[in-house]
Every structure is written in structure tokens, then in C-alpha cells.
Amino acid sequence: MSTLEFVGFTAAVLLLYYLVPRRAQSAVLLAANVFYCLSAGLLCLLSVIGVTTAAFCSSVKIERAAAKEHATPQERAVTKEHATPQERAVTKERATPQERKKSRRTLVFGLVFTLSSLVLVKLFSLLESASVLFRESEGGTLGLAFYSLSASGYLIDLYRGKIRREKSFLKLFIFVGFFPCIRLGPISRYSQLSPQLNKPHAPVWENIVSGAIRMLWGYFKKLVVADTALVAVRAIVAEPQKYGGGYIFFLIILYSVAIYADFTGGIDIALGASRMLDISLAENFDRPFSSESVREYWKRWHITLGAYFTDYVFYPLSISRPMRAISKRLRKSKYKKIGKKMPVYIALVFTWFLTGAWHGLSPNFILWGLSNAAVIIAAQELSPLSARFHQKHPTVNNNAVWRLFCVVRTFLIIGAIRIFDLWGNALTTPRAIASIFFDARGWKDLFGGGFLSLGLSLPEWIALAVGVALIFAVSKLDFKKDGKMRNIVTRRPLLTMLVIVALVSATAIFGSYGVGFDESSFIYSQF
Amino acid sequence: MRKKRIFSIVFALALLGAILAFFSRLLMPKHVSMVREGALVGEYYIEADEGREHQILFLGDCEAYGCFIPAIIWEASGLTSYVRGSPAARVWQSYYLLLDTLEYEKPDVVVLSVFALCHGDAQSEAYNRLALDGMRLSKNKINAVKASMSEDEILISYIFPLLRYHSRWSELRREDIDYLFAREAVSHNGYLFESGSRAPDTEQSPEELFDYSLPDRAIEYLDKIRLCCEERGIALVLVKSPTQSGHYWWYDEWDARVREYAERYRLDYYNLIGSEEIGIDGGDYADGVHLNFLGAEKTSRYFGKVLKEKYFPSAAPHGEETKRVWKDKLDKYYIERNKFSEGEK
């Protein structure tokens, strides 16, 4: 769906959603999901149906196993009153070790079943270019990396006894394939999203206008900033031999801006569309570029993916029996010091390996993931040094210059690691980064006006800079959280409408779309 | 609160409409100093809005707007005419331009340049734009767009051209401001002045083709043009302009097919290639392919007389107002012609 088609589609869904009787709203969402998937191709629809079916079928056994494993006598007493005869039967007694093993096996089987298509697609994507800039359109596998994680999260939560099984296949389909977040996420938790999808909603002016503004703001970020910056990014990436030194430093900044505007723009569109339907999705960003450390950054960037891997991979792995055994053995040996940390570090490396693999199975993405793990572990290992430094200079932590230094340092480290995305050959990135320090010609050329040879004219660079400044200013105003700014805007109808007019006009005039652009393609939708 | 909201929505829609309309006008290419061909289709409405009607309507591609000079036809034969052509215009575009013209007037004769009959697909998005952007928004324009669009084009960008030309904001020129609200016509009733002088390469032989049939789609729209003219009692004349050069070769096989079609439906078909009465020579070509004004003048004088004899042997004399208007047109044409001639000296 192109930008205009998606806007028109959302408007049509919105109209129907509030016009039909409240009990039929779920049917509208169901139809919207089917239509949206079909617009990306029959394969996309079949894929969503396949993942939902896998999750639905697995959930029956997992629920039964979970009920046995997790129910305490007290819980059983509470739930007994409301439980069905079948549930009563399975919660009769606490699970034995064999049953626990069996229930875990059921979960693993369910997860394999649910995630198999994602793994297959990742394997097939090895045949394509590993650069995010030169991949074919995501086509039939649109959003698979997002909704299959939502579905698997549902199974794990069910296994952990946090939620009850969804007994309606169609309701589960509405959750898995909820159209605003199918392409880019956020990765939704069943406990948070499903109750909202199944309850009736009345049209509320504030929701509709704030959702519309958020959607338009997303399009502004995507079309005016991200897609414009990507023109220059592509020019540099296409000729790594020609553009070295300063160009690579510039690329780090430019690609950070592009991917931030692209991804947050896409998420704003999803959250805005949902908000108009009176459905709140989880926030996926919390001003990540204000982070003072890499670890903090990853808590603020793609929050739902980070939370998924933390909750479902990192924590379970770090406290798993093998990890505890390793820790125990090390603590008894001469490596006592490292014994405590080892399970965490192994879990961290594995989690980042998986995160890299989620982006793509090619070496550049794996290296990207492992580089992040290495930086986080290095920071952890150097923390005593840092602590000593701050003990000596206790005021430095509150010093604005020091904090700015930390923010810039984090931005550059993350940016440098991120350009692994850009070249299919994983060795090109380290070479390019090294050229920052050794290629004086590139610096000279860049400051001699070379940036004008990157496909953007001076007015376009200026517009890009203004767009970036606007994004920075708005993120400072913290419009997302139900703060003052949003209330000021949405409670004044004229001001609301002026903001909408300004966003539509600016995007229509300065946006990069039309002939030669594929404005419907997002960088993250290729992962 | 409800009233406030409704007022805000109405106000916002009006403001948005005004902003987008202004920027659309500002950012659309003006076709005054560069790619002037893009102005041709839209300039017709200057005539139409003044209520001027024409006895002859020429339709086609560069062979129409580069070969027939309405001012010279008037001078030589006393016939009023207009050329609705655009670069690489396809037959379906000519068909919808005919329907569009019929909304404003009913000519006695429609002359269709047949070279476009050898094409079954649009040349490119850019050429579609030259032919269609100038059309006023109407059912005919929408149908013309639908018939012309390639896969990667979208209809809405023809209705709201800002969606197509928005990226010009960074390359605005002085003329975009100067001609924002008003502009002079660049053509002479659809004829675009060509002044160069380069003879065609006579060494270059035509390329051999795999298939010499005319595309079904082109014939389908030729049928539509014919039926449209028949229904309204308009005479349809087919013409091949006198140009002939390597890449723009009019093959004998094509000629035979058009001749056969004309005979079947009792239409007049004039192939002017090599016509001794016109006397086109190397000096009459602008760029080795298209005629310059000298060649166009020769063709117009000759063909105007042909049309006069055949279709207007006893036409009533024009009124004083028409004569005054056409005298002005002729003067304007000669002013441009003389400007060029002086420049050459």
C-alpha cells in the first residue's frame, strides 16, 4: 500500500469502525486485517493465518501444561470457581518433574511451529543482498518478523500462566495480524492489546485528532527526513572506494538520522492509526539519542523488541540450570570473580546473537549484534574504572558538558556499529570506519562541498536540517506521553487543525515520494 | 465545542486547499523557456474560453504541431484551425483530446496525423505528462490518463499535480514566479515555432522491423475517433506529414495498412512524403527529423488549399471579428518569424 492508499484505507476503516454497532467492531478489524494483508499479496495473508494457526493449535496443549505446572493450591482454589470442568481436571494436582519436562517440550514445539516460517524466510533472505538499502521489497513476508514474535510471546505468556488461552481463532487472528502494527510493530503483548481489541469503542475527538497528528508526524519523519537522508546514504554506500574518511563519519550521522526518522516515523503511523481506533499500542522509543550509554540506548530504542528478548531469552537463559551450573563451577575454581558474571555475559552474547539474526542471518547482521554485546560487556568491565573516576570527581556527573560528551559518544558508537546494516560484505564496515582516521582526502573533499555530490542540492540539505531540528524539538516537547503539549494541541480545535494543515502541506511539498521513490518501503520492514 | 470543531475543520480544509493549490501552481513546470511542448495542450483553453471556434482541428504528435501552421493556413486558404498535438502523443490521447475539444466547439474537419498509429504503448511517463497535464480536469482527462498510465503511475497525481511536481521546490526558477498566475501562449494556435536547420541524414537507412502490423490498440482508438466524427457529422482526414528520416521512417507496409483502412471506411488519406507540390528539401528540416518553420509553411500552404478545395469549396466568408482576430494571429506569427530571420542575418 502506498502512503495515500494507507491513509485512505485507515480513513475507511475508521469510518466503518465507528458506524457499525459496537459489537461488530471486531468484525471490522478482522476485515481490515484481511484486506491489508491481501494488499501485500495472498502469501502475506496466508503467512499471518499460518502463524495464527500455529499459535492457536499449540496454545491448547500449552495451556493445559501450564495449568499443571503453575497452579499453586491457592491459585487453584481461586480459579476453581470459574474454571471449566476440563480446567478443574488439569489443575487437580501440581506437576511432577516429568510433566514439567513434557510441558516445556510442548512450549518448545509450539514456538518452533510458530517461528518456523520466520526462520525459513531469514534463511532464504541469505540469497538476497545483505544490505538494507539494496534488498528487494519485503512482499509476501511483510511484517513476519514482528507478528511471529507477538504470536510466540503469546505462547510463552500462556505457558507462564500470565494469560488465559484465546479460545476464538478469529480473535487471535485479530491480535496477531492487527493491521497498524503488522508491518513494523510494535511487537505487542497479548495481555496488553487483546482486551482492547475485543471491547467496544466510542469515537472520541481527542483520540481521533491526536492519532491523526501522530500519523501525519510519522509521515513527515519518513518522507521529509528519512527518505531524503537516504538519498545521500545510498550515494555513499554505493561507492565505498570513492567515499571514505569524512564521508564515513558523515554517513554514521546521516544513517542514524535516517533510520531513526524511518523507524520512529513508521511506528508513529502505527500508533496514530491505532489511537484513532481508541486502541493504545506500546511505545517503541523513548528519545534514544539522549542516552548516555549503549545499555541505556537499547532500553530506549525498539523497546518492544528489547523487552521481548529480555523477557523471553535473556532472563530465562541467565537463570537456566546450565548457566547456574557454569557459574557454580567457576566460582569454585580460580576464576571466582568471573563466575558470577559469566551466566549473564553468555546470555547477553546469545541474546545479541539472536537479535542480530532477527535482523538477518548474514554475517554483517550477526557482527552487528555481537558488536553491541561486546560494547555492553566492555562497559560493564570498565565500570569499576568509571566508578573510581566519579569518586574522584563527584561533580562531573551533573556537568552538562560531561553529559553531552556521553550522549555524543553513545550516538557515535551506536552509529558506527549500525552501519554494518549497509554493506553486505561485513568486512567493508570496519574498513570504512578505519578510513575515518586515515583518509584525509575524504575529509577535505567533504568540506570542499563534496556533500553536494551526494544526490541532494543545497536547498534539500537545508530542508533536511530543518526537518531534523523539528524532530529534535518535538521529541524534547515529549508530545507522545500524555503531557501538556498534547493536551494544549488537541483541546484547541483550531490549533489542532492548523497543526494538521502544516504537517500535510510540509509533507506534500518537501516529502520524497512519487516517481523514483518507494515511499511505502521502510528499512525495518526488511528485517 | 461542537460548533468550534466544525468551524475548525471547514477552515482547515479551505486553508489546506488554498495552500496546496498555490503550491501546485507554483511547482508545475511552466514550459515557457524550456520544454515548450508541454504548454501546447493547455493553451487551447485560451481560445476555448474566448469562444473561438475552428473549421479544422489537427490532432497528433510532433508531426501535427510541427507541420501545420494555422496562421499560414488562414493566410493561404482563409480557413480557421487549431492544432491539438503534443510530443509522442498516442492515438488514445488524440481521441480524448478530440472529445475534450468537442466540449467547447465542433470543427468541420478533423485531421489526424497517422504516425502515432505505429505505437501501441505510451512512450514514457514524462511524455504522458506533456500530453495530459495541460488538459482541464474532466471525465475526458481522467479517461485519457487511465488509457495512458504505465504501471508505476497513479491517477491521483494527474488530478493533484503537486504529488508529481512537489520535488521541484528545490529547483524553482524565475519563470515559475513570473508565470504563476498569467502567461502568454508559446504556440501559434498549437503550432510550435521551430527554427533550426539541419537536413536529414540520407545515408541512414530505416531499421528492419520484425512485425509491420499496426498495434491493435492504436487501431481501436482510430476506430473510436472515426465513429466519434461520424456521429457528429465531422469529416475525418488522415494525413502523413512530409517528414521522413531514419528513426522516424514511415514504412510502406504501414502506409498500405492505413490506406486500406481509409478505403474501407471511405476516408481521405494524404501521404505527403515526397510531395512535389510541397517541395520539401533538406533546408526545411529543423534537426534532421522535424520540419522547421520553412517546411511547415510549405506544408501548411499546400495542405490548407487541399482542405479548402475538398471540404470548404463554397464556405461562407468569415465575419469581421474573425478576420481581425486571425489578422492578429498572422501578425504575431510573422513577428516571431521575422525575429528569427533577423537573428539569423
Boltz contact constraints between the chains, C-beta under 6 A:
constraints:
  - contact:
      token1: [A, 457]
      token2: [B, 170]
      max_distance: 6.0
  - contact:
      token1: [A, 459]
      token2: [B, 170]
      max_distance: 6.0
  - contact:
      token1: [A, 460]
      token2: [B, 170]
      max_distance: 6.0
  - contact:
      token1: [A, 493]
      token2: [B, 4]
      max_distance: 6.0
  - contact:
      token1: [A, 493]
      token2: [B, 5]
      max_distance: 6.0
  - contact:
      token1: [A, 493]
      token2: [B, 8]
      max_distance: 6.0
  - contact:
      token1: [A, 494]
      token2: [B, 8]
      max_distance: 6.0
  - contact:
      token1: [A, 497]
      token2: [B, 8]
      max_distance: 6.0
  - contact:
      token1: [A, 497]
      token2: [B, 12]
      max_distance: 6.0
  - contact:
      token1: [A, 501]
      token2: [B, 12]
      max_distance: 6.0
  - contact:
      token1: [A, 501]
      token2: [B, 15]
      max_distance: 6.0
  - contact:
      token1: [A, 501]
      token2: [B, 16]
      max_distance: 6.0
  - contact:
      token1: [A, 504]
      token2: [B, 16]
      max_distance: 6.0
  - contact:
      token1: [A, 505]
      token2: [B, 19]
      max_distance: 6.0
  - contact:
      token1: [A, 508]
      token2: [B, 162]
      max_distance: 6.0
  - contact:
      token1: [A, 509]
      token2: [B, 23]
      max_distance: 6.0
  - contact:
      token1: [A, 509]
      token2: [B, 166]
      max_distance: 6.0
  - contact:
      token1: [A, 509]
      token2: [B, 169]
      max_distance: 6.0
  - contact:
      token1: [A, 514]
      token2: [B, 164]
      max_distance: 6.0
